[in-house]
Amino acid sequence: MKIQMRFVTTLLLVCCLAAGAFSFDSGDSTGFVTERLDRIDDAINSEIAAGKIPGAVAIIVKDGRTVYHRSFGYADIASKTPMQNDSIFRIASMTKAVTTIGVMALYEKGYFQLSDSVSKYIPAFAKPQVLVSADYRGVVTETRSAAGEIRIIDLLTHSSGLSYAFIETPLQQVYKRNGVIDGLTEKDIKLETVMVKLAEQPLLFDPGTAWAYGLNTDLLGYLIEVVSGKPLDKFFETEIFAPLGMDDTYFYLPDSKANRLVTLYADVDGLRVSVGDESTIYLDNPMYPVEGARAYFSGGAGLSSTAGDYARLIEMLLNDGELGGKRILGRKSVELMRTARIDWDDDGDADFGLGFEVIGDLGESGELGSEGLYQWGGAFATSYWIDPRENLVAVIMTQQRPNKSDITDRFKTLVYQALE
């Protein structure tokens, strides 16, 4: 009798499952538990209510489906302009991924090898010097010959010895004294002009021997111009943006889309509209990229975009170089890009690939994620990551600097806790 009852119970359970009448959780075919995704809304809305961020847009794409794309708060607080899914943000260093893709596309066409010296294509970078000493005014007092020249792969991994003027290093005042800008300017300056100035400055260290965040990707942008024969904005448009359907990504916004640009805020004793000089990253005009000469194409920091556009870019990388029938890169190039090559955070392990931080040891990371995840962000509080193991990408964008909110970090935690 007991055996017969067990058989009947099991049969009923199988039938219920087959009919869809029985469920162990509230997840669906998106791969996420629906009510757990709502925790993202609660966290972002709490940051807005606390006055820590003006608003935000977040998007998650998993298994080729957009499972979450929501906007919160205001694009402009004073006018109470609501944030929209297609609001446009200054993405700063998230530009670097686009430039890296462009370089790899030219590499695949046989224009150069990654081991080539940059001076082969830009002779001004031949015979580099390494800084030994400089005074407080930025006057170089001693240099030595570098052990080798900068290679293209050194630029891709930020191991060239180049620096940024906004970062406190022995080169900071040297760059400022000699007019080497960080990349965001309304002035009538050309990329070539600044890169020639950069070539005249010494390096922080011998190329290929250490990691230092710097103007590497701006120089890669200039390399693209030299090799392709096209201005960087035109190269991006024809080779990347148009094929991927990234219709809202620009160095300088057309007048018809300027009203969608999110206001830049600064968290200085509370949120206020930025005047451009509240932090180490000096912005000539907070209305960049709408006002000004529209002349400088910074491959390291100059683009503005939407969360949706950027999700298409990184979904292409997730798909090993292809999206919607358009192939931008071969799968082996993407594999190389996401392979850790150099130690960027001094933890003793290789954890930076060709343009991206790479999570190699999840235990060492100590946060939710996956081994093999690769990611980066932008100075004005935008962030993304690509997770091949979970087959997902995610982007979150708000717009402020200085920024005291940690919502971009918590967004990642909230995405992973919601997985089925």
C-alpha positions as CSV (number, residue, x, y, z in Angstrom):
1,M,0.0,0.0,0.0
2,K,2.8,2.4,0.9
3,I,4.6,1.6,-2.3
4,Q,1.4,2.3,-4.3
5,M,0.9,5.7,-2.5
6,R,4.5,6.7,-3.2
7,F,3.9,5.9,-6.9
8,V,0.7,7.9,-7.1
9,T,2.3,10.9,-5.3
10,T,5.3,10.8,-7.7
11,L,3.0,10.6,-10.7
12,L,1.0,13.6,-9.6
13,L,4.2,15.6,-9.0
14,V,5.5,14.8,-12.5
15,C,2.2,15.7,-14.1
16,C,2.1,19.0,-12.2
17,L,5.6,19.9,-13.3
18,A,4.9,19.0,-16.9
19,A,1.8,21.2,-16.8
20,G,3.7,24.1,-15.3
21,A,1.4,24.1,-12.2
22,F,4.3,23.6,-9.7
23,S,7.3,25.9,-9.2
24,F,10.1,25.9,-6.6
25,D,10.8,29.7,-7.1
26,S,9.5,32.8,-8.9
27,G,12.1,32.8,-11.6
28,D,11.2,32.8,-15.3
29,S,12.9,32.2,-18.6
30,T,15.1,35.2,-18.1
31,G,17.3,33.3,-15.7
32,F,16.5,35.7,-12.8
33,V,14.1,35.6,-9.8
34,T,11.8,38.5,-10.6
35,E,11.2,39.8,-7.1
36,R,14.9,39.8,-6.4
37,L,15.5,42.0,-9.5
38,D,13.2,44.5,-7.8
39,R,15.9,45.0,-5.1
40,I,17.9,46.9,-7.7
41,D,15.0,49.4,-7.9
42,D,14.9,49.8,-4.1
43,A,18.7,50.4,-3.8
44,I,18.8,53.0,-6.6
45,N,15.7,54.8,-5.4
46,S,17.2,54.9,-1.9
47,E,20.3,56.6,-3.2
48,I,18.2,59.2,-5.0
49,A,16.0,59.8,-2.0
50,A,19.2,60.3,0.2
51,G,20.5,62.9,-2.3
52,K,23.5,60.8,-3.2
53,I,22.8,60.5,-6.9
54,P,20.5,62.5,-9.2
55,G,19.2,59.5,-11.1
56,A,20.4,56.4,-13.0
57,V,19.9,54.0,-15.9
58,A,20.7,50.3,-15.5
59,I,20.5,47.5,-18.0
60,I,21.1,43.7,-17.9
61,V,21.3,41.5,-20.9
62,K,21.5,37.7,-20.4
63,D,21.5,34.9,-23.0
64,G,20.9,37.5,-25.7
65,R,17.8,39.0,-24.0
66,T,17.4,42.3,-22.3
67,V,15.9,41.3,-19.0
68,Y,16.2,44.6,-17.1
69,H,16.3,48.2,-18.5
70,R,15.1,50.8,-16.2
71,S,15.6,54.5,-15.5
72,F,15.3,56.4,-12.2
73,G,15.3,59.9,-10.8
74,Y,16.2,63.0,-12.8
75,A,18.5,63.8,-15.7
76,D,18.3,67.4,-14.4
77,I,17.1,68.1,-10.9
78,A,16.3,71.8,-11.2
79,S,13.9,71.3,-14.2
80,K,12.7,68.0,-12.9
81,T,13.5,66.4,-16.2
82,P,13.0,62.7,-15.7
83,M,15.8,60.2,-16.5
84,Q,14.9,58.1,-19.5
85,N,16.3,54.8,-20.8
86,D,17.8,56.8,-23.7
87,S,19.4,59.5,-21.6
88,I,22.9,60.3,-22.8
89,F,25.9,60.2,-20.3
90,R,29.5,61.2,-20.5
91,I,31.2,57.8,-20.3
92,A,34.8,58.9,-19.8
93,S,37.1,55.9,-19.5
94,M,34.4,53.5,-20.8
95,T,35.6,55.0,-24.2
96,K,38.7,52.9,-23.8
97,A,36.9,49.7,-24.7
98,V,35.8,51.2,-28.0
99,T,39.3,52.3,-28.8
100,T,40.7,48.9,-27.9
101,I,38.1,47.2,-30.2
102,G,39.2,49.6,-33.0
103,V,42.9,48.7,-32.5
104,M,42.2,45.0,-32.5
105,A,40.1,45.4,-35.7
106,L,43.0,47.0,-37.5
107,Y,45.4,44.3,-36.0
108,E,43.1,41.6,-37.5
109,K,43.4,43.3,-40.9
110,G,47.1,43.0,-40.8
111,Y,48.1,46.6,-40.4
112,F,50.5,45.8,-37.5
113,Q,51.5,43.3,-34.8
114,L,50.8,44.1,-31.2
115,S,54.5,43.6,-30.5
116,D,55.4,46.4,-32.9
117,S,57.0,49.6,-31.5
118,V,54.7,52.6,-31.6
119,S,57.5,54.6,-33.2
120,K,57.2,52.4,-36.3
121,Y,53.9,54.3,-37.1
122,I,54.4,57.4,-35.0
123,P,58.2,58.3,-35.2
124,A,57.9,61.0,-32.5
125,F,57.9,58.2,-29.9
126,A,61.3,56.8,-30.9
127,K,64.1,56.6,-28.3
128,P,62.0,57.4,-25.2
129,Q,63.5,58.7,-21.9
130,V,62.5,57.7,-18.4
131,L,62.1,60.4,-15.7
132,V,64.8,60.4,-13.0
133,S,63.9,63.7,-11.3
134,A,61.8,66.9,-11.8
135,D,61.3,69.9,-9.6
136,Y,58.0,71.1,-8.0
137,R,57.3,73.4,-11.1
138,G,57.4,70.4,-13.4
139,V,60.8,71.2,-14.9
140,V,62.6,67.9,-15.8
141,T,66.0,67.9,-14.2
142,E,67.3,64.4,-15.1
143,T,66.3,61.5,-17.4
144,R,67.8,58.3,-18.7
145,S,67.3,56.3,-21.8
146,A,64.5,53.7,-21.6
147,A,65.5,50.1,-21.8
148,G,63.2,49.6,-24.7
149,E,60.5,51.4,-26.8
150,I,56.8,51.5,-26.2
151,R,55.0,48.6,-28.0
152,I,51.3,48.6,-29.0
153,I,50.6,45.9,-26.5
154,D,52.1,48.1,-23.7
155,L,49.6,50.7,-24.5
156,L,46.7,48.2,-24.5
157,T,47.8,47.0,-21.0
158,H,48.7,50.5,-19.5
159,S,52.3,49.3,-19.1
160,S,54.0,51.9,-21.3
161,G,55.1,54.4,-18.7
162,L,52.7,57.1,-19.8
163,S,50.7,58.8,-17.1
164,Y,47.7,61.2,-16.6
165,A,47.9,64.8,-15.5
166,F,45.0,64.3,-13.0
167,I,46.9,61.5,-11.2
168,E,49.5,62.4,-8.6
169,T,52.8,61.0,-10.0
170,P,56.3,62.4,-10.5
171,L,55.0,63.3,-14.0
172,Q,51.9,65.3,-13.0
173,Q,53.4,68.7,-12.9
174,V,55.6,67.9,-16.0
175,Y,52.4,67.2,-18.0
176,K,50.6,70.2,-16.8
177,R,53.6,72.5,-17.5
178,N,53.9,71.2,-21.0
179,G,50.2,71.3,-21.9
180,V,49.5,67.6,-22.0
181,I,45.7,67.3,-21.3
182,D,43.7,64.4,-20.0
183,G,41.4,64.3,-23.0
184,L,38.2,66.3,-22.2
185,T,38.4,69.8,-23.6
186,E,36.2,72.4,-25.4
187,K,39.3,74.1,-26.8
188,D,40.3,74.0,-30.4
189,I,43.0,71.4,-30.0
190,K,43.7,68.4,-32.2
191,L,44.6,64.9,-30.9
192,E,47.8,64.9,-33.0
193,T,49.0,68.1,-31.3
194,V,48.7,66.7,-27.8
195,M,50.2,63.3,-28.8
196,V,53.3,65.1,-30.2
197,K,53.6,66.9,-26.9
198,L,53.2,63.7,-25.0
199,A,56.1,62.1,-27.1
200,E,58.4,64.9,-25.8
201,Q,57.8,64.0,-22.1
202,P,59.7,61.3,-20.2
203,L,58.1,58.0,-19.0
204,L,57.5,56.9,-15.5
205,F,59.3,53.6,-16.0
206,D,60.7,51.3,-18.7
207,P,57.9,50.2,-21.1
208,G,56.4,46.8,-20.2
209,T,57.8,46.6,-16.7
210,A,54.8,48.0,-14.6
211,W,51.2,49.2,-14.7
212,A,50.2,52.9,-14.6
213,Y,46.9,54.4,-15.7
214,G,47.6,57.0,-18.3
215,L,47.1,58.4,-21.8
216,N,47.8,55.0,-23.4
217,T,44.4,54.8,-25.0
218,D,44.5,58.3,-26.3
219,L,47.7,57.4,-28.1
220,L,46.0,54.3,-29.4
221,G,43.3,56.5,-30.8
222,Y,45.9,58.5,-32.6
223,L,47.5,55.3,-33.9
224,I,44.1,54.4,-35.3
225,E,44.0,57.7,-37.1
226,V,47.5,57.3,-38.5
227,V,47.0,53.7,-39.7
228,S,43.5,54.0,-41.0
229,G,43.8,57.5,-42.5
230,K,40.5,58.5,-40.9
231,P,39.7,60.8,-38.0
232,L,38.9,58.8,-34.9
233,D,35.2,59.8,-34.8
234,K,34.7,58.7,-38.4
235,F,36.5,55.4,-37.8
236,F,34.3,54.6,-34.8
237,E,31.2,55.5,-36.8
238,T,31.9,53.3,-39.8
239,E,33.7,50.4,-38.2
240,I,31.9,50.0,-34.8
241,F,28.8,52.2,-34.2
242,A,26.9,51.8,-37.4
243,P,27.4,48.0,-37.7
244,L,26.3,47.6,-34.1
245,G,23.3,50.0,-34.3
246,M,24.9,52.3,-31.7
247,D,22.9,55.4,-32.8
248,D,23.4,57.5,-29.7
249,T,27.2,57.3,-29.2
250,Y,29.3,60.3,-30.1
251,F,32.3,62.4,-29.2
252,Y,30.2,65.5,-29.7
253,L,26.4,65.4,-29.7
254,P,24.4,66.6,-32.6
255,D,22.1,69.5,-31.7
256,S,19.0,67.3,-32.1
257,K,20.2,65.1,-29.2
258,A,21.7,67.7,-26.9
259,N,18.6,67.9,-24.8
260,R,19.1,64.2,-23.8
261,L,22.5,64.9,-22.2
262,V,22.3,64.3,-18.4
263,T,23.5,67.2,-16.3
264,L,26.9,66.7,-14.6
265,Y,26.7,67.0,-10.8
266,A,29.3,67.2,-8.1
267,D,28.8,65.7,-4.6
268,V,30.4,68.5,-2.5
269,D,28.5,68.8,0.7
270,G,25.5,67.5,-1.2
271,L,24.7,67.4,-4.9
272,R,25.1,70.5,-7.0
273,V,25.6,71.2,-10.7
274,S,29.3,70.8,-11.5
275,V,31.3,73.8,-12.6
276,G,34.0,71.6,-13.9
277,D,36.9,71.9,-11.4
278,E,35.7,70.2,-8.2
279,S,38.0,67.3,-8.6
280,T,41.4,66.3,-10.0
281,I,39.8,65.7,-13.4
282,Y,39.4,69.2,-14.7
283,L,36.7,69.8,-17.2
284,D,37.0,73.0,-19.2
285,N,33.2,73.2,-19.5
286,P,30.6,71.0,-17.8
287,M,28.5,71.3,-21.0
288,Y,31.1,69.1,-22.8
289,P,30.3,67.5,-25.2
290,V,27.7,70.0,-26.4
291,E,29.6,73.2,-26.3
292,G,33.1,74.1,-27.5
293,A,35.3,73.5,-30.5
294,R,34.3,69.9,-30.9
295,A,37.8,69.2,-32.2
296,Y,39.5,66.8,-29.8
297,F,38.8,63.0,-30.1
298,S,40.0,61.4,-26.9
299,G,40.2,57.7,-27.4
300,G,40.6,57.3,-23.6
301,A,37.8,59.4,-22.3
302,G,35.8,61.4,-24.9
303,L,32.7,59.5,-25.8
304,S,29.1,60.0,-24.6
305,S,26.5,57.2,-24.9
306,T,23.4,55.5,-23.6
307,A,23.2,52.4,-21.4
308,G,21.5,50.6,-24.2
309,D,24.1,51.5,-26.8
310,Y,26.9,50.5,-24.6
311,A,25.2,47.2,-23.7
312,R,25.2,46.4,-27.5
313,L,29.0,47.0,-27.6
314,I,29.8,44.7,-24.7
315,E,27.3,42.1,-25.8
316,M,29.3,41.9,-29.0
317,L,32.4,41.1,-26.9
318,L,30.3,38.5,-24.9
319,N,29.4,36.9,-28.2
320,D,33.1,36.6,-29.2
321,G,33.0,39.6,-31.6
322,E,29.6,39.3,-33.3
323,L,26.2,40.8,-32.7
324,G,23.1,40.7,-34.9
325,G,24.9,39.1,-37.8
326,K,27.7,41.8,-37.8
327,R,31.1,40.6,-36.9
328,I,33.4,43.3,-35.5
329,L,36.2,41.0,-34.2
330,G,37.3,37.4,-34.4
331,R,36.8,35.2,-31.4
332,K,40.5,34.7,-30.8
333,S,41.0,38.5,-30.6
334,V,38.3,38.7,-27.9
335,E,39.9,35.8,-26.1
336,L,43.2,37.6,-26.0
337,M,41.6,40.9,-24.8
338,R,40.0,39.2,-21.8
339,T,43.1,37.2,-20.8
340,A,44.9,38.7,-17.8
341,R,48.5,39.8,-18.7
342,I,49.7,42.2,-16.1
343,D,49.3,42.9,-12.4
344,W,47.4,46.3,-12.2
345,D,46.6,46.4,-8.4
346,D,49.8,45.1,-6.9
347,D,48.3,41.9,-5.5
348,G,50.9,39.7,-7.2
349,D,48.6,38.2,-9.8
350,A,48.0,39.1,-13.4
351,D,44.6,40.7,-13.4
352,F,44.5,43.2,-16.3
353,G,44.1,42.2,-20.0
354,L,44.0,44.3,-23.1
355,G,41.9,47.2,-21.9
356,F,40.0,45.5,-19.0
357,E,40.4,44.4,-15.4
358,V,39.9,40.6,-15.3
359,I,38.7,38.6,-12.3
360,G,41.0,35.5,-12.2
361,D,40.3,34.4,-8.6
362,L,36.8,34.8,-7.3
363,G,37.9,34.1,-3.7
364,E,40.5,36.8,-3.9
365,S,37.9,39.2,-5.3
366,G,35.7,38.6,-2.3
367,E,32.5,39.8,-4.0
368,L,29.8,38.2,-6.1
369,G,30.8,37.6,-9.7
370,S,32.5,35.0,-11.8
371,E,36.0,34.0,-12.7
372,G,36.8,35.3,-16.1
373,L,34.5,38.4,-15.7
374,Y,36.1,41.5,-17.2
375,Q,35.1,45.1,-16.6
376,W,35.9,48.8,-16.3
377,G,34.2,52.1,-15.6
378,G,34.2,55.8,-16.2
379,A,35.2,58.8,-14.0
380,F,31.7,60.3,-14.0
381,A,30.1,57.2,-12.2
382,T,29.4,54.8,-15.1
383,S,30.3,51.1,-15.0
384,Y,30.0,47.9,-16.9
385,W,31.0,44.2,-16.8
386,I,31.0,41.2,-19.1
387,D,30.5,37.7,-17.7
388,P,31.1,34.9,-20.1
389,R,30.4,32.2,-17.5
390,E,26.8,33.5,-16.8
391,N,26.4,34.8,-20.4
392,L,25.5,38.2,-19.2
393,V,26.5,41.9,-19.5
394,A,25.4,44.8,-17.3
395,V,25.7,48.6,-17.4
396,I,24.8,51.2,-14.9
397,M,25.1,55.0,-15.5
398,T,24.7,58.0,-13.3
399,Q,26.6,61.3,-13.7
400,Q,28.7,63.0,-11.1
401,R,32.2,63.7,-9.9
402,P,33.2,63.8,-7.1
403,N,31.0,60.8,-6.3
404,K,30.4,59.5,-2.8
405,S,27.8,56.8,-3.8
406,D,28.8,53.2,-4.1
407,I,25.7,52.2,-6.1
408,T,27.7,51.0,-9.1
409,D,29.4,48.4,-6.9
410,R,26.2,47.4,-5.1
411,F,24.4,47.1,-8.5
412,K,26.7,44.2,-9.4
413,T,25.9,42.5,-6.1
414,L,22.2,43.0,-6.7
415,V,22.4,41.5,-10.2
416,Y,24.2,38.3,-9.0
417,Q,21.9,37.7,-6.0
418,A,18.9,37.7,-8.4
419,L,20.2,34.9,-10.6
420,E,18.1,31.7,-10.5
